[in-house]
Every structure is written in structure tokens, then in C-alpha cells.
Amino acid sequence: MKFIGDDETVGRALFEPDWDPSVKRLTPSAFTRNNTSVTRLLEGEPTLISHLKKDVENDKVKVKAVGLIKVSQIKKIGLENETKIFFEVNEAITDSNPHHAEIMPFESEAKNLLKKSVSRGVSKKIISALNLLIVDSNGSINERIESGT
């Protein structure tokens, strides 16, 4: 595994039904999986959005927004939890996305055992820390919403 640095920013594609565009909010379970897919912000927002759209869009799924967060923020949220979660973001390059990565929650600092899932409470804290880019069907940014944390 190749973990990426704390100073990097990653983005998650947001789309219905997990994303409600009318209230610009994600469902609380958006970050509960033990390998949540994200894309690294290495070549600017337009490239990140393009990679995310290519990764997830099809006839039924359209990216409506992108949630951005620094790796250090994800880690901090995990360590502040009553039962600590030792998050890492692992480089997970795919054929279609050279900047693909996965958020991985570990049981211990040794990072030898993945948690089966992340609680909705921790997921909600990650969601609250996201900076949002509201995008149109072409991937152009229509609005920026800074996190409340």
C-alpha cells in the first residue's frame, strides 16, 4: 500500500440518491464503507472533476457535486472519535483514473486490520468538513460552499 500525504486534498463524487441537490446535503452514510473511493487533487479542480465524472457517470448516475477534504482532516476526525479510527488514504490507481485513491479506516495505529465500516456519526463529521463544488452536467463549477468546520 502507498499512503498519500496529510497535506493532499481528495475529492469524492456526489450524486443522487446519496446527494440531495435541493438542500445540497449528503446522506449520513456517505463515508461508512471501509474503502470509500476518492480522487486526488493533483492537477487542479477541472481534472479532478473530469476523472470523477468518468469514474461514476452512466445513463442513471450524474455527478451533481464534489466534496473536497484534506487527508489531515480525515485523520483528525478519526482520532477525535471516542473509539479511535486510524484513517489513511491509499493510492489506488485504476486504468481510467491515475489519481484514484481510497479512504481506509484501520482498527489500530499499526494499520494491520481494516475496520468493517465507519459509524454514521464519524461519516457525518467527515461530511461536515467537506468543501463543496456544485457542478453542472459539463463539469463546470456553479457554486462553492466552504465547510462549516
Protein Blocks (a to p, Z undefined) as FASTA:
>chain_A
ZZddfkbccddddddfkbcfklopadfklmmpfbdccdddfeojklmmmmmmmmmgcfkl
ccfbdcdddfklmmmmmmmpmbacdddddddddfklmkbccddddfbfnopaccfbdcfk
lmmmmmmmpccddddfkopafbdcddfZZ
